Amino acid sequence: MTERIQTTMGVPKAFNHLLGMSQAVEQAGIEAGVDQLLLELIKIRASQLNGCAYCLDMHTRDSIKHGENTRRLFVLDAWRETDLFTEEERVALELTEVMTRLADTREVSDELYQRAMKVFNEAQYQAVIWLTVVINSFNRVNVPGRPNLPEEAA
């Protein structure tokens, strides 16, 4: 592969703000009662859609560390075809997909919004939306640089 400029730290101040925003959004999600595993599923699903190997590697590992079932990770790309995900997770995954593909979807439909309001309170909904924005930002910074994956722990 072609050696590329690593864009993540190209503008360090901006990247550090993005990291801070990520931490703030994740903390807000946790404080709102969004399960850590769901937060990781959102990051993984957006990263799958965006083809960000670095983020997929990182968040899949993080998810496993938090106790995620690997079987669910194996089928995450086809989550609609399984009964392995809760209604809350299904709504969050669909919101993640719609937000990640916003250029194509153009909106969060009223129908999806209404389903989201049945499973999330306002703070949880805000956290899901903001987390999707943040992970998409990280994907968009990482993908152009194709960063090398970290070495696997022995």
Helices and strands as residue ranges (DSSP letters): H 12-32, H 36-50, H 53-65, H 70-74, G 76-81, H 87-100, H 102-105, H 110-119, H 122-142, G 143-145
